[in-house]
Amino acid sequence: MDELRKVKSMGEQDENVLLLAMSTLPRQPKINTYKIEDGAETLYFKSLSQMEPHTKCVLYMLATRGEKLDRIVILESSKVREEKPENWKQETATSLFAKRICNYLGRHEEVGIEVADELENLKESSCDWSIYEEGLPDIITIDLDNSVFFWEAAKAIRGSERGKRIHLYMDMQGGDRNAVSQMNAIAELLGRQNVIIQGRFANDFEPKREKPLHTIRDASREYRTYELISAMDIFARYGRGDKLEEYFRESGSGDTKEKKLVEAIQEASLAISRCSGDGFDSAVQKIEQLEKEFENPDTITEMDVVYEDIFDDYKPLLTSKYRYVAQILWCLDKQFLQQALTILEAKMPCEFVRSGLLYYLTTDEDREKFLEKCEEIYKELPEKERYRMKDLNHYLLKDYFFYNYKQKFFWDSKKLLKLKFGLNSKHRKEVGLLWEDYKDICRLRNQINHAADGRHDPDGFFCYMKERALEKDSTWNEDTRVNVEERIRQFLDDWTKLADQVPEETRRKIVDLS
C-alpha cells in the first residue's frame, strides 16, 4: 500500500481510471474477505465477486488523498455479459459488481443475495464517500467480441476531454487467460498518450490458507517485464533508448551499472539523431567499458538479461577496422537513411585517409611545414568559407584537391600540397572511381534533403521544367530516393574491399591531422 501512496499529486486536468477484465460468477455465492497492509494498519475489503476488492482498495486509497475515481473500464466477454447463474438473483457479474460498488460508496442498491460471512468480525474498511455526492464513477463496458475493442478501450480510458493526464490503475486478477495480455497491450498503446500506470493489483495464491482470508498485493513489478520487453524491442528495432531509460529510472537503480548503461544508450541515441559520428562513437565505447561489470555474478539484475543483446547490437561498431563505415551500416540496418547519408558525407574523407587509400602526410615528413602550408591555404580563403577547414580531412579531400579524370590523379591548383595513394598504380583508377562515387552520393543526399514532399501541381513550375529538362538534368526527377540504401551498401562494400588491400606498413605511417 505504501508504494501506491507515492503517486504525485494530481492537477486539475488529471483523472483516475481503473481498468479490469470481468470474471464470470462462481456457482455458489460466497463472501470473501481480502486484506492489505497500510503501514501499521490492516485494511479489509469484502466481496461477492473477485473483482470487488481491488476496486474498493483503489477507491479507499484515492479517498485518503482527497481524490476520486472518475471511471471504471470493464473488458467484458459475451459469457460474462449474458450469463446469469442460478442462485445469483438474475445478476450478471457486471451488474452485481456495479451494485456492490455503489453500495460501498454510500448508495443503496438492492442485491438480495443472502450469504453468511465467515469472517464477520473483520469489518470492511470504508472510505470517505462524501467526495462522490455529486456523482459516482462512470462504469464503461467494452465488448471483447468487438473487432475494435482495443480502440474502444483506449478511447474509454482517455476520456472525452483530450489533453487530460490519466492515472491508470489495473486489476490483473479477472478475465480469461488472455486478459492480462490484452490489458497490457492496451496499456502499451496508451503509453505515449499521457496515460500513466500507477498500480497493478492481484491476489496472493495461498493454497495452505487455514482461514478464508485473501491478500491484495501490488503486482506492478511482475508485469513490468512487459515494459522491459517493449523497451528492448524499441531499442533493437530503432536504436532508441528512451524507453529503457524510463524503465530503469522508475525502478530506482541509482548510480548503478543499469543507470550507466542506459545513459550511454541515450547518449548514443541522441548522437545519432544529431548525425554526430564522433558522439556516437564515444557513447558506444562507454557501453564497451561496462562489459566487465555485467560479467560480475555478484551483481546480477534484470538488465543482465538484455545487456548481451545490447552489446551484440553495438559490437560491430567496436570491432570494425573502419568505425565510420560500421556506423553508416548500423544506421542503414535501423532504417536511419538520413543519418547514414549525413555521416557518410561528413566522415568518409576521414576513412579514406585513415585507411591509407588517400593521404597527405606520413611520419617521415615534416609536420610543421605541412601545417604552415595549410595555414597559408586558410588565410587565402574568403572569411565566410574558412569554417570548412575545421575538419581538415573533409576540406582537403572534398574541397581542395581535384580529381583528374584522364590522368587519374588528384591535383592542387596552388601546388602547395600533394595527395598520395596507398595502393600502386594498378588500383589508382579504382580509388578515383570510388571517390567520384562518394561525391555522387553526397549530391544525392542534397537532392533528398531538398526534395519536395507530396505531389506537384501539374500546372506548376516543377512539371513545367520536367517537360523541358535535358536528358542528363536529374534536378526534376521525383524518384531520388529509389535504391539509395542499396547504392550506399554497394559503395561501402567496394570501398572496404579496396581499403583492405592497403599494406598495414603504409597505414601505420599515415598521420591524420583532422
N, C-alpha and C positions, 0 to 999 in steps of 0.2 A: 504493500500500500504506500510505503514511503516513496518508492520510485514514481508512483502515479501523481504524487504531490509536487513533483519537480517541474511541472508544466509552467511555462511563463504565463504571466497574467494576460488575460485576453483584452484585445482592443474592442472598440465599438463595432468594428467591421468583422469581428470573428464570430464563428458559430461552432457549436459542438454537435457532432453527429455520431451515432452508433450504427455499425454495420454488423448484421448477423445472418446466418443461414438457419432457417427454422427447421426443427426436427419434428417428426411425427409423434403423436401421443402414444404412450405405452398402453398395454391392455387395461391395467388396473390403475386408478388414481392413487397417488401417494404423496404425502407431504414430505419433501426433502429439506434438510437444513444444511446450509453452507456457511463456512466461516472464513474470515480473512483477518490477519493481524494488522492493527493500525497503531503502531507504537506499543504502548503498554496496554492498549485496549483491544479486545477481540470483538469484531463485528459479526453479526449473524443475519442471514437472509433466508427466507422461506420460499419454497416454490412447489407448484403442482407440475410444471413442465421444466425441463432442464435449462430452458433459455431465460428464465426469470432472474436468477441470482446475479449474473454478471451485469444485466441491465440495471438492477437495483443498486448494485455496487457502484456503477458509474454515476447514477443519479445521486447517491449519497455523497460520493467524493466531490462531485461538482457543487453540490449544495453547500458543502463546508467552505468552499471558496466563493460563495455567493453567485455561482453560475448555474445556468440551467441547460438541460439537454434540448436542443432545438428540434431534432427529428431522429427517428429510428428507421433505418432502411433494412427491409427484410427480404432476403432471397428465398423464394417460395416455389417449391415444386408443385406439380399438379396433384400429387398424392397428398401433400400437406394441405393444399388449398381445399381439397374436396372431401378428404376422409374425416368422418365423424364417428369415432369408435363407440361401441356400446359402453355404458357406464359413464359417459362424459357429457350427458345432457345436451346432445346435439351441438357441442362445441367443436370447432376445428382447433388445431394447435395455435394458429394465429389469433383467432377470436378470443380464445382463453387467455393467451398471453396479453393481449390488449386490455382485457378487463382487469386482469391481475395487476398490471402496471398502473392503470387508472386508480385502482383501489389503494395501491401503495402511495399514490400522490394525493390522497385525501378525498377522492371521489368515492361514489358507491355504485358499483356495477354488480348486479345480481349474477352470481356464478351458480349457486345451487348445488354444488358438489360437496357432500359431507364426507370428510376423511379425518381420521384420528391422527394427531401429531405425536409421534413417539418421543420427540424432544421438545415438548410443550414448555418445559422450564427454561429453554433458551429462547428468549424473546427477540423478535426481529428488530434490527436497528432501523429506526425510522429517520427519514431525512426531513429537513425543513421544507415542506411542500408549499409554503406561503409564496415562494417565488413563481409558482405555477398557477396563481389565482387568475391571471389573465389568459391562461390557455395551457393545455398540455402539449407535450412533444408531438409533432406530426408523425404518424406511422405510415410509411410508404412501402407497399409490397411490390416486388419485382418478380415477374413470371419467368422462371428459369427455362420454360419451354419456348419462350420468345427468342427468335434467332438474333435479336439485337439487345438481349438482356444486359450485356456488358455496357452498352451505351446508355440504356435506361438507368442502370445502377449508378454509373458515373454522374449522370445528369442529376439524379436524386441526391447524391452526396454533395455535389457542388451547390445545389440550391438554385433558386430562380434569380437571385441577385448576384451577378458576376462581380468579381473583384474582392469578395469576402475571403478571408483566410479560414479554412476549415480545419478544426481539430477533430481527427477521426479516431474513434475507439472501435476495436474489433473483437467480437465474441467468436472465438475459434472453436467452440465446443460443438455446435449444432450442424445440421445438414447431413448429406450423404458423404461418401468417401471422396467425392470431387470438390466438396465445399471449400476446403482450405485452399486448394489450388485456385479455385475461382475467385475467392476473396483476395488472395494475394495478387492475382493477375489484375484485378480491378484497382487495388492499391498502387500497383506499378504504373498503370495507365494514368493515375492521378498524381503521381509523384512530382511532376513538373507543373502542376496546375494549382499551386497554392494550397494543397491538401497535405497536412502533416499528421502522420500516425503517432498518436500519443500513448497508446496502450493496446496490448492484445491480451485477452483473458482466456483461461481454460481451467479445468478441474484437475486436481491430482487424482490419479487412479490408485486406490488403496485397497487391494484385494483382501487384506487381513484386518480391515477395519472392524472393530467389535461393535461400535455404535454407528448408526446411520448418519454420520456427520461428514460432510464433504468439505474440501478445502479449495477456495478460489486462489488462483495464483496468476501473477503477471507472466505471460508466456512470450513476451516480446523477444527475449534473447534467442529462443529456439527458432523463431520464424525470421530472425534477421539473417539466417542462412540464405533465404531467398534474395535478400538485398545484396549480400556478398556475391552471389552468383550473377545477379543482374549487373552489378558494378564491374565484375570481372569480364562479363560478356561485352559491355560497352568499351572497356579498355582494349580487349582483344580485337574487336572489330574496327574501332576508330582511334585507338591510341589516346583516348581521353581518360584522365584520372580523377575528374571531379567527383564522381560517384564513390570511388574508393576512398577519396579524402573525406567525404561526408560520412561514409560508413565507419571509418576508424576514428574520426573525430568524435562521433556520438558515443563510441564505445569507451571513450576516456582513456586512450592509450598513453597520453602524456608524452614525455620525451623518450620514446622507445624506438626499437627498430622499425615498428609499423609506421610510426609518425615520420621517421627519416625516409623510409621508402616511398610513402605516399607524397611527401613533399618533393622528392626527386622526380616522381612521375608527373606531378603537377607542373614542376619546372620544365620538364621535357615537353609536356603538352602545350604549355604557354609558348615555349621557344618555337615549336613547330607552327603554331597559329600565327606567329610573327615572322615565320620563314627565316629564323635565326639558326643557321647551321652550327655555329660555334656554341651558342647557348644550349642547343640540343645535345651536342657532343659532351659538354660539361655535365649536364644532368645525367646522361647515360653512364658516365664514368662514376658518378656518385652511387648509382644503382649497383654497379660492379663492386664498389668498395664495401657494400653491405653483405656481400656473399658469405663471408665468414660468420657474421652474426646469425645468419639464417641456417648455418650448419651446426650451430650450438644446440645440442639436445636438451640443455637445461632451460632454454627459453622458448620452447615450442608454443606457438599460438595458432589461431585460425589463419593468420596471414601466411604461415608457412605452407599452407595448402595451395595457395595461389602464387607464392613467390617464384617457384620453379617455372611456371608458365610465363610470368612477367619477365624473368631473367632470360628465358629462351626467346621471348619475343624481341628483346633488345640485343641478344647475343651476337647476331651478325654485325651489329654496329660496333661491337667491342673487339671482334676478332678480325675484321676486314682490314686488308692492307691499304685500301683506299676508302677512308672513312666517309668522305662526302658522297662517293658513289653509293656506298651502303645506305646512307641517309636518303638519297633520292629513290632508291629501290624500296626502302621501307615506306616512304610516302606513297609510292605507287601502289604498294600492297594494301595500304589503308584507304586508297582512293582519294588521296590528297593531291590531285593533279596540279593545282595552282602552286602548292608548296614545293612539289617536285620540280616544276619548271623554274621557280624562283631560286631554289638552291642550286639547280644545275647552272643557271645563267651566272650566278654570283660566285660559285665555288669551283667549277670545272677548270678555270685557268690555274687555280691552286693545285688541282690534281695533275694537270699537265706538267707543272713544274716539279712537284714532289715525286712524281713517278719517274721523271727523267725523260719523258717524251720530248719536252721542250724546256729549256732552262737558260739562264742568263749569267750565272756565276757559280764558280766552284771554289773549294777550299784552297786551290793552288793559285787563285787570282787575288788581286788587291781589292779588298772590300771597300776601303776608304775611297779609293779612286772611283770605284763604281758608284758609290753613294753620292760623290761630288757631281758625277755626270747626271744622276737622277735629279739632284737639286737644280742643276742648270736647266733641265727639261721643265721642271716645276715652275721656275721663275719666268720662263718664256710663255707659259700657258696663260690664257685670259683668266682673270681672277675668278670669274664665275665657274670655271672648269677645274680649278685646282683641287677641289674636294675629291676628284676621281682618283688621285694618286694616294689616297689613304689606304687603299688596297693595291699594293704595288703589282702583285701578280696579275690582277684583273686589268689594271690600266695598261701595263706593258704588252701583255699578250692580246688583249681585245681592242685597245685603242691606239697604241703607239706603233707596234710593228704591223707591217702589211705583208700579205702573202702573195708571192709572185706565182701566178698560175702556170706560166710557161716554163720557168726555170725551177719551179718547185723549191723555193726557199723564202724565208722571212727577211724583209729588209727594213732599214731605218732611214727615213728621208734625211735626218740630221747627221747620220753616220756617227752617232755617239756610242751606241750600244750594239751588241751582237747577240742574236738569239741562236741557240745551238740545239742540235738533235742528239738524243741519247741512243739512237739506232743508226746503223750505217745507211749509206745512200740507197740501198735496196728497198728500205722501208720508209724513206722520207716522203715519198708520194702518198703512202697510206696515212702518215701522220697529218700531212697537209689536207687530205680529203676529210679526215676526222675533224680537223679544226674548222673546216668550212661547214661540215655537218653541224657542229656545235653552234656556229653563228646562225645557221638557218633555223635551228630550234629556238635560239634566242629571238629571232624575228617572229617566229611562230607564237612564242609567248606574248610578244607585244600585240600581235593580231588578236589573240584570245582575250587579252586584257581590255582591248578597245572594241571587242565585238559587241554589237548592239543586241540586246535581248528582245525576244518577241518577233513578230512578223513586220516586214517593211511595207509601207504604203506603196501600192502598185503605181501610183502617180507621183511618188516622192523621188528624192534625189538618188537614193541608193539604187532603185530599179532603173532609173534613167541612165546612171553610169554603168550599171551592169550590162545593159544592152549595147553600150558603145565601147566597152573596155577592150583593150588589146588582148590578144591571146595569152601573153605572158604576165599580164597585170592581174594578180590574185587578190588585189585590195577589195574587190567587190564580191568575192566568194563568201558564201554563208556557212560553209562546212569546214571551217578551220580546225575544229576540234576532232574531226574524224581521224581515228587511228593515231592520235597524238601519243597515247601511252605506249602503243606498240612501237612507234618510232623511237621514243626515248629508250625503251628497253633494248632495242636493237643497237642503238648508238652506244649505250653503256657496255653491252656485250662485246661489240667490236673494239671499243676503247680498252677494255680490260685485257682482252687477248693480246693486243698490241703492247700495252704497258707491261705486261708480264714478261715480255721479251727483252726489256731493258736490263743490261747486266747490273747485278747488285753492286759491283765495284763502282760503276758510274754513278749509281743512285746515292751511294754513301758520300760522294764528294760534292753533291749538289748543295748549294746554300739557298735557303728560302728566306727572303727578306720581307715577306709580307707581314 
